[in-house]
Structure formats: structure tokens, C-alpha cells
Amino acid sequence: MDNVVFDINPADLQFDGSIKEPKKASGVMVVFVLVMVVVVATIFLWYFLKKPSLQTRDFETENTNRVL
């Protein structure tokens, strides 16, 4: 195997002092995230509000047993 020589330019290793600014979120992305948050919150609220309580279930079972 031949000797491998890496040709590294020292100028490539120097830091030029410029740091790229992080991109600000675009308006479309902000709107998309807000819509997703609203949708998820609505689904959770709907699920917990529609879920019958134990009292309601016992009451329905009692009425069903009376009918039978």
C-alpha cells in the first residue's frame, strides 16, 4: 500500500469569525404549528369531555337492569 499524504491547507482550518444566524421561522411554518396545536388540543378536550363519568355509567347500567 502506498503512503497516503493528506494535503491540508492551513487557511481552511482557520475560523473566519462569522457564525451563520439561525433562520427565523417563516410565517407558513408558524401558522402550521399553531394549527397543529389547536387540532391536538381540540381532540384531547373532545375526548375528555365526551368520556362519560362513572356516575353516568352506573346510572345507565341500573336503568338497563331495570328494563331487563
TORPA-4810 file (N, C-alpha, C, O; in nm, 3 decimals):
<nodes>
NODE_1_0.085_-0.118_0.000_0.000_0.000_0.000_0.089_0.124_0.000_0.187_0.132_0.075_M
NODE_2_0.055_0.218_-0.083_0.135_0.340_-0.093_0.110_0.430_0.028_0.006_0.423_0.092_D
NODE_3_0.208_0.512_0.055_0.190_0.610_0.161_0.086_0.713_0.116_0.091_0.763_0.004_N
NODE_4_-0.007_0.741_0.206_-0.113_0.838_0.174_-0.074_0.972_0.235_-0.042_0.980_0.353_V
NODE_5_-0.076_1.074_0.153_-0.042_1.208_0.200_-0.167_1.294_0.189_-0.227_1.307_0.083_V
NODE_6_-0.203_1.354_0.302_-0.319_1.444_0.302_-0.268_1.586_0.283_-0.185_1.634_0.360_F
NODE_7_-0.319_1.651_0.183_-0.280_1.789_0.156_-0.383_1.881_0.222_-0.491_1.903_0.167_D
NODE_8_-0.349_1.932_0.340_-0.443_2.017_0.413_-0.391_2.160_0.409_-0.277_2.187_0.445_I
NODE_9_-0.476_2.248_0.364_-0.441_2.389_0.358_-0.472_2.452_0.494_-0.587_2.448_0.538_N
NODE_10_-0.372_2.510_0.562_-0.397_2.569_0.694_-0.503_2.679_0.690_-0.570_2.703_0.790_P
NODE_11_-0.519_2.744_0.577_-0.620_2.850_0.567_-0.761_2.792_0.580_-0.852_2.861_0.624_A
NODE_12_-0.777_2.666_0.540_-0.909_2.604_0.552_-0.946_2.574_0.697_-1.063_2.560_0.730_D
NODE_13_-0.845_2.565_0.783_-0.870_2.530_0.922_-0.896_2.653_1.009_-0.940_2.639_1.123_L
NODE_14_-0.869_2.772_0.956_-0.886_2.892_1.036_-1.033_2.934_1.039_-1.106_2.922_0.940_Q
NODE_15_-1.072_2.982_1.156_-1.210_3.028_1.173_-1.217_3.174_1.134_-1.142_3.257_1.185_F
NODE_16_-1.307_3.205_1.044_-1.312_3.343_0.994_-1.396_3.434_1.083_-1.407_3.554_1.055_D
NODE_17_-1.455_3.381_1.188_-1.527_3.465_1.283_-1.672_3.489_1.247_-1.742_3.558_1.321_G
NODE_18_-1.719_3.434_1.138_-1.859_3.457_1.103_-1.942_3.333_1.139_-1.912_3.222_1.097_S
NODE_19_-2.044_3.357_1.218_-2.136_3.248_1.254_-2.267_3.277_1.183_-2.320_3.388_1.189_I
NODE_20_-2.319_3.176_1.118_-2.446_3.197_1.046_-2.558_3.217_1.147_-2.571_3.142_1.244_K
NODE_21_-2.637_3.317_1.123_-2.753_3.341_1.208_-2.856_3.232_1.181_-2.877_3.194_1.066_E
NODE_22_-2.922_3.181_1.286_-3.026_3.081_1.262_-3.142_3.144_1.185_-3.180_3.258_1.210_P
NODE_23_-3.198_3.067_1.093_-3.310_3.119_1.013_-3.430_3.143_1.104_-3.461_3.061_1.191_K
NODE_24_-3.495_3.254_1.083_-3.618_3.279_1.157_-3.728_3.195_1.096_-3.728_3.168_0.976_K
NODE_25_-3.823_3.154_1.180_-3.932_3.071_1.132_-4.016_3.151_1.033_-4.050_3.266_1.058_A
NODE_26_-4.049_3.089_0.923_-4.131_3.157_0.823_-4.276_3.162_0.872_-4.316_3.085_0.959_S
NODE_27_-4.352_3.251_0.815_-4.491_3.266_0.854_-4.572_3.140_0.832_-4.660_3.107_0.912_G
NODE_28_-4.543_3.070_0.723_-4.617_2.948_0.692_-4.591_2.843_0.798_-4.682_2.772_0.840_V
NODE_29_-4.467_2.833_0.842_-4.432_2.733_0.944_-4.500_2.766_1.077_-4.549_2.677_1.145_M
NODE_30_-4.503_2.893_1.113_-4.567_2.935_1.238_-4.715_2.903_1.233_-4.771_2.851_1.330_V
NODE_31_-4.780_2.934_1.122_-4.923_2.905_1.108_-4.948_2.755_1.115_-5.043_2.711_1.179_V
NODE_32_-4.864_2.675_1.050_-4.879_2.530_1.051_-4.868_2.476_1.194_-4.949_2.393_1.235_F
NODE_33_-4.769_2.522_1.269_-4.752_2.475_1.407_-4.871_2.515_1.492_-4.919_2.436_1.573_V
NODE_34_-4.918_2.638_1.477_-5.034_2.683_1.555_-5.158_2.601_1.523_-5.233_2.563_1.614_L
NODE_35_-5.181_2.572_1.395_-5.297_2.491_1.356_-5.286_2.351_1.417_-5.385_2.298_1.467_V
NODE_36_-5.167_2.292_1.413_-5.149_2.158_1.470_-5.174_2.158_1.620_-5.235_2.065_1.673_M
NODE_37_-5.128_2.261_1.690_-5.151_2.270_1.835_-5.300_2.281_1.864_-5.350_2.215_1.956_V
NODE_38_-5.371_2.362_1.788_-5.516_2.377_1.808_-5.588_2.246_1.781_-5.678_2.208_1.855_V
NODE_39_-5.549_2.175_1.675_-5.614_2.047_1.641_-5.591_1.945_1.752_-5.686_1.878_1.795_V
NODE_40_-5.469_1.933_1.800_-5.439_1.836_1.906_-5.513_1.872_2.034_-5.568_1.784_2.100_V
NODE_41_-5.515_1.999_2.070_-5.585_2.042_2.191_-5.734_2.014_2.179_-5.797_1.972_2.276_A
NODE_42_-5.791_2.038_2.061_-5.934_2.012_2.040_-5.965_1.864_2.054_-6.065_1.827_2.116_T
NODE_43_-5.880_1.778_1.998_-5.903_1.633_2.008_-5.898_1.589_2.155_-5.983_1.512_2.198_I
NODE_44_-5.799_1.638_2.231_-5.790_1.599_2.372_-5.911_1.649_2.450_-5.968_1.574_2.529_F
NODE_45_-5.950_1.774_2.429_-6.066_1.827_2.501_-6.192_1.750_2.465_-6.272_1.717_2.553_L
NODE_46_-6.212_1.720_2.337_-6.330_1.646_2.294_-6.333_1.509_2.359_-6.438_1.464_2.405_W
NODE_47_-6.218_1.442_2.364_-6.212_1.307_2.422_-6.247_1.311_2.570_-6.327_1.229_2.617_Y
NODE_48_-6.189_1.405_2.644_-6.211_1.406_2.788_-6.350_1.458_2.823_-6.406_1.419_2.925_F
NODE_49_-6.406_1.546_2.740_-6.541_1.595_2.770_-6.648_1.495_2.729_-6.754_1.490_2.792_L
NODE_50_-6.623_1.416_2.625_-6.721_1.316_2.581_-6.716_1.190_2.666_-6.813_1.114_2.669_K
NODE_51_-6.606_1.166_2.735_-6.589_1.045_2.814_-6.691_1.047_2.929_-6.687_1.139_3.011_K
NODE_52_-6.779_0.951_2.936_-6.880_0.954_3.043_-6.815_0.929_3.179_-6.718_0.855_3.191_P
NODE_53_-6.871_0.991_3.279_-6.818_0.971_3.413_-6.868_0.838_3.469_-6.957_0.776_3.411_S
NODE_54_-6.812_0.797_3.579_-6.853_0.670_3.639_-6.998_0.677_3.687_-7.071_0.578_3.677_L
NODE_55_-7.040_0.792_3.738_-7.179_0.806_3.783_-7.275_0.781_3.667_-7.374_0.710_3.683_Q
NODE_56_-7.247_0.838_3.553_-7.335_0.821_3.437_-7.339_0.674_3.397_-7.446_0.622_3.366_T
NODE_57_-7.225_0.608_3.397_-7.222_0.467_3.358_-7.303_0.382_3.454_-7.380_0.296_3.411_R
NODE_58_-7.288_0.405_3.585_-7.364_0.328_3.683_-7.513_0.352_3.668_-7.594_0.260_3.679_D
NODE_59_-7.548_0.477_3.642_-7.689_0.512_3.625_-7.747_0.440_3.502_-7.857_0.385_3.508_F
NODE_60_-7.672_0.440_3.392_-7.719_0.372_3.270_-7.730_0.222_3.293_-7.824_0.160_3.245_E
NODE_61_-7.636_0.163_3.365_-7.640_0.019_3.393_-7.761_-0.014_3.479_-7.828_-0.115_3.457_T
NODE_62_-7.788_0.071_3.577_-7.903_0.047_3.665_-8.033_0.052_3.585_-8.122_-0.032_3.605_E
NODE_63_-8.046_0.149_3.497_-8.167_0.159_3.415_-8.178_0.039_3.321_-8.289_-0.012_3.301_N
NODE_64_-8.068_-0.007_3.265_-8.071_-0.122_3.176_-8.114_-0.247_3.252_-8.193_-0.326_3.201_T
NODE_65_-8.064_-0.264_3.373_-8.101_-0.381_3.453_-8.249_-0.378_3.489_-8.313_-0.483_3.494_N
NODE_66_-8.304_-0.260_3.515_-8.447_-0.249_3.548_-8.532_-0.290_3.428_-8.636_-0.355_3.444_R
NODE_67_-8.488_-0.250_3.308_-8.564_-0.283_3.188_-8.561_-0.434_3.165_-8.663_-0.493_3.128_V
NODE_68_-8.446_-0.495_3.186_-8.434_-0.640_3.164_-8.505_-0.715_3.273_-8.506_-0.838_3.272_L
</nodes>
